[in-house]
Amino acid sequence: MRFTELLRVGALLSGASATVIAGATVAFGYDTREQRVVLLCTLWWLICVTAALIVVSRRAGEPSESIERLLADARPQRNQEEPRIGRTVASRLWPLGLATFLAVAGGAVLGPQVPGGVAGFPIVWALLWRAQEYAVKAVEERDGVVFHVVPTGPLSAIKVVRGPGLRREQPVSPHADEARSR
């Protein structure tokens, strides 16, 4: 499975998780007549979105330090294994499913403030992972490689390998020629 696809799936599943948890917050808040808690949770979600967008705008087009390190440590490999997309996604993103389940269950037992507070974190993850997908694509185009996720166990660290890709013969941005001529 390509690393950019895993990042895209992670962003989409994080957004879906945030939606499920926020829906549980609204449902439990409506059921227990705690509209103030739901309103405060909504403000928390807006703060999370704003903070994530600020971080994304400051590091636009750059991979995070951990992803830079992961890509730098990727060993070259010519032939790729048969992609096991479902297994790879499940082994990498199972904590998200567990957190979603626990947040909704906690809301059923403890009240709407539990999922309301937790829902901000998948919102942030969705926005940050989406930005990392574009950063990794830029590195792939620049270097002419494709990064693939190595199937590993669910408790082991993620590993990627570098395979051949298509190298870009033109500058990445239209202003790159101007910068080189200076």
C-alpha positions as CSV (number, residue, x, y, z in Angstrom):
1,M,0.0,0.0,0.0
2,R,1.3,3.4,-0.9
3,F,2.2,5.6,2.1
4,T,0.2,8.5,0.7
5,E,-2.9,6.3,0.5
6,L,-2.5,5.3,4.1
7,L,-2.3,9.0,5.0
8,R,-5.4,9.8,3.0
9,V,-7.3,6.9,4.6
10,G,-6.1,8.0,8.0
11,A,-7.4,11.5,7.3
12,L,-10.8,10.3,6.1
13,L,-11.2,7.8,9.0
14,S,-10.2,10.5,11.5
15,G,-12.8,12.8,10.0
16,A,-15.4,10.0,10.2
17,S,-14.4,9.3,13.8
18,A,-14.8,12.9,14.7
19,T,-18.2,12.9,13.1
20,V,-19.4,9.8,15.0
21,I,-18.1,11.1,18.3
22,A,-19.6,14.6,17.7
23,G,-22.9,12.9,16.8
24,A,-22.8,11.0,20.1
25,T,-22.1,14.2,22.0
26,V,-25.1,15.9,20.4
27,A,-27.3,12.8,21.0
28,F,-26.3,12.3,24.6
29,G,-26.6,16.1,25.3
30,Y,-30.1,16.2,23.8
31,D,-31.1,13.1,25.7
32,T,-29.9,14.4,29.1
33,R,-30.9,18.0,28.3
34,E,-27.3,19.3,28.7
35,Q,-27.3,21.8,25.8
36,R,-24.7,24.0,27.5
37,V,-22.2,21.1,27.4
38,V,-22.9,20.6,23.7
39,L,-22.4,24.3,23.0
40,L,-19.1,24.3,24.9
41,C,-18.0,21.2,23.0
42,T,-18.9,23.0,19.7
43,L,-16.7,25.9,20.8
44,W,-13.9,23.3,21.6
45,W,-14.2,21.8,18.1
46,L,-13.9,25.2,16.5
47,I,-10.8,25.9,18.6
48,C,-9.3,22.6,17.4
49,V,-10.1,23.3,13.8
50,T,-8.5,26.8,14.0
51,A,-5.4,25.5,15.8
52,A,-4.9,22.7,13.2
53,L,-5.4,25.1,10.3
54,I,-2.8,27.5,11.8
55,V,-0.3,24.7,12.1
56,V,-1.0,23.4,8.6
57,S,-0.6,26.9,7.1
58,R,2.7,27.5,8.8
59,R,4.2,24.2,7.6
60,A,2.5,24.1,4.2
61,G,4.1,21.6,1.9
62,E,6.6,20.4,4.5
63,P,6.4,16.9,6.1
64,S,6.5,16.8,9.8
65,E,9.8,15.8,11.5
66,S,8.7,12.3,12.2
67,I,7.6,11.7,8.6
68,E,10.8,13.2,7.3
69,R,12.7,10.8,9.5
70,L,10.5,7.9,8.3
71,L,11.1,8.8,4.7
72,A,14.8,9.3,5.2
73,D,15.1,5.9,6.8
74,A,13.2,4.1,4.0
75,R,15.4,1.5,2.3
76,P,15.2,1.1,-1.5
77,Q,13.3,-1.9,-2.8
78,R,12.7,-2.7,-6.4
79,N,9.9,-5.3,-6.2
80,Q,6.9,-4.7,-3.9
81,E,4.9,-7.3,-2.0
82,E,1.3,-8.0,-2.8
83,P,-0.6,-5.0,-1.3
84,R,-2.7,-6.0,1.7
85,I,-4.7,-2.8,2.1
86,G,-7.2,-3.9,4.6
87,R,-4.7,-5.6,6.9
88,T,-2.3,-2.6,6.6
89,V,-5.0,-0.1,7.4
90,A,-6.3,-2.2,10.3
91,S,-2.8,-2.7,11.8
92,R,-2.0,1.0,11.5
93,L,-5.3,2.7,12.5
94,W,-6.8,0.4,15.1
95,P,-6.1,2.9,17.9
96,L,-8.5,5.3,16.1
97,G,-11.3,2.8,16.1
98,L,-10.6,1.9,19.8
99,A,-10.6,5.6,20.8
100,T,-13.9,6.2,18.9
101,F,-15.5,3.2,20.6
102,L,-14.3,4.2,24.1
103,A,-15.4,7.9,23.6
104,V,-18.9,6.9,22.5
105,A,-19.1,4.3,25.3
106,G,-17.8,6.9,27.8
107,G,-20.5,9.3,26.6
108,A,-23.2,6.7,27.3
109,V,-22.0,6.1,30.8
110,L,-20.5,9.4,31.9
111,G,-22.3,12.0,29.8
112,P,-21.8,14.1,26.7
113,Q,-18.7,15.9,27.9
114,V,-16.6,12.8,27.4
115,P,-17.1,12.4,23.7
116,G,-17.3,16.2,23.3
117,G,-13.8,16.6,24.6
118,V,-12.4,13.7,22.7
119,A,-13.9,14.7,19.3
120,G,-11.5,17.6,19.0
121,F,-8.5,15.3,18.6
122,P,-9.6,13.3,15.5
123,I,-10.5,16.7,14.0
124,V,-6.9,17.9,14.4
125,W,-5.6,14.5,13.2
126,A,-7.7,14.6,10.1
127,L,-6.4,18.1,9.1
128,L,-2.8,17.3,9.9
129,W,-2.7,13.9,8.2
130,R,-4.3,15.5,5.1
131,A,-1.5,18.1,4.9
132,Q,1.1,15.3,5.4
133,E,-0.3,13.5,2.4
134,Y,0.4,16.5,0.1
135,A,3.9,16.9,1.6
136,V,4.8,13.3,1.0
137,K,3.5,13.5,-2.6
138,A,5.7,16.6,-3.1
139,V,8.8,14.6,-1.9
140,E,7.8,11.7,-4.2
141,E,7.5,13.9,-7.2
142,R,10.7,15.7,-6.4
143,D,12.8,12.6,-5.9
144,G,11.1,10.3,-8.4
145,V,10.2,7.7,-5.8
146,V,7.1,6.1,-4.4
147,F,6.9,5.2,-0.7
148,H,5.1,2.0,0.3
149,V,4.1,0.8,3.8
150,V,5.6,-2.5,4.9
151,P,3.1,-4.8,6.5
152,T,4.0,-5.0,10.2
153,G,2.3,-6.0,13.4
154,P,-0.2,-3.7,15.1
155,L,2.1,-2.8,18.0
156,S,5.3,-2.3,16.0
157,A,6.5,1.0,14.5
158,I,5.5,1.8,10.9
159,K,8.1,1.1,8.2
160,V,8.2,2.3,4.6
161,V,10.3,1.3,1.7
162,R,11.3,3.4,-1.3
163,G,10.4,2.1,-4.8
164,P,11.0,3.6,-8.2
165,G,8.6,6.3,-9.4
166,L,8.4,8.9,-12.1
167,R,10.8,11.8,-11.7
168,R,9.5,15.3,-12.4
169,E,11.5,17.1,-15.1
170,Q,10.0,20.5,-14.6
171,P,10.3,22.7,-11.5
172,V,7.9,22.0,-8.6
173,S,6.6,25.6,-8.5
174,P,6.4,28.3,-11.2
175,H,8.7,30.5,-9.1
176,A,11.5,27.9,-8.8
177,D,13.2,29.1,-12.0
178,E,13.2,32.7,-10.6
179,A,14.8,31.6,-7.4
180,R,17.5,29.6,-9.2
181,S,18.5,32.5,-11.4
182,R,19.1,34.9,-8.5
